[in-house]
């Protein structure tokens, strides 16, 4: 137990019967008032709010600082990686081999980002070379049977 709790317990349990003189009571009371007055005067000087103290005690500022640190850390991490490590792998940058893969939206988008409209034209020409020439028209029966005319 702390000394303060010991004193409180002693006063509650034993209820000491101490007789004091008027002079002792007056001196104790004056000392108590002097100590209280000194504490009141000293309190504003000790707890004067300053900008660094407000910032360090503010919960919102701590959260903001933590979020900023996380964002900066992630930014540095991403900046240090090369383009192939950021999710665009060389597998997707290579031109697909089958005509159906060449003409997908993803493949055409990658070609456009790499070479612009010329990249798309090159990719379409490559698909045409793989498929070969096609007839200008196809009958409905041939379409369902999957045969060429």
C-alpha positions, -999 to 999 in steps of 0.1 A, spaced: 0 0 0 10 36 -6 17 59 24 -14 79 16 -36 48 18 -19 37 50 -28 70 67 -64 69 54 -67 34 67 -53 43 101 -77 72 105 -107 51 95 -99 21 116 -84 36 148 -100 70 148 -72 85 168 -82 108 197 -56 135 196 -61 167 214 -44 197 201 -41 233 212 -55 263 194 -20 274 184 -13 240 168 -47 240 149 -40 276 137 -5 267 126 -16 236 108 -44 255 90 -21 283 80 5 258 67 -23 241 47 -35 274 32 1 284 23 8 251 6 -25 253 -13 -18 288 -24 17 279 -35 4 250 -55 -22 272 -72 4 298 -82 29 272 -95 3 252 -115 -2 276 -144 36 280 -149 41 242 -149 13 234 -173 15 263 -197 4 249 -230 30 253 -257 28 243 -294 51 213 -291 33 201 -261 -1 204 -278 12 186 -309 27 157 -289 -4 153 -267 -29 156 -296 -43 122 -306 -53 134 -341 -17 147 -347 -3 113 -337 -26 95 -361 -18 120 -389 20 116 -383 16 78 -384 -4 79 -416 21 102 -432 50 79 -422 32 49 -437 25 67 -470 61 79 -473 74 44 -466 52 28 -492 61 55 -517 98 48 -512 92 11 -515 74 15 -548 99 40 -561 129 16 -555 113 -12 -574 117 -16 -612 87 -16 -635 88 -54 -638 84 -57 -600 54 -33 -598 30 -58 -613 37 -55 -650 57 -86 -656 76 -94 -687 52 -123 -694 24 -98 -702 47 -75 -722 56 -102 -746 33 -106 -776 9 -135 -772 12 -164 -797 -23 -175 -805 -47 -152 -824 -73 -153 -797 -47 -141 -771 -33 -115 -795 -67 -98 -799 -78 -97 -763 -84 -63 -747 -55 -67 -723 -31 -76 -751 -42 -47 -773 -40 -23 -743 -4 -33 -736 5 -29 -773 -11 5 -774 7 17 -742 40 4 -756 39 17 -792 6 36 -796 -17 29 -826 12 14 -845 15 -13 -818 -22 -22 -823 -17 -23 -861 13 -46 -858 -6 -69 -835 -35 -71 -859 -12 -79 -888 5 -106 -867 -29 -122 -860 -38 -120 -897 -5 -137 -906 -12 -166 -882 -49 -170 -893 -42 -166 -930 -67 -151 -955 -104 -156 -947 -133 -156 -972 -152 -124 -976 -184 -142 -967 -193 -173 -949 -226 -192 -950 -246 -199 -919 -241 -237 -923 -204 -233 -925 -204 -211 -895 -222 -237 -874 -201 -266 -888 -168 -247 -884 -156 -254 -919 -143 -229 -943 -157 -223 -979 
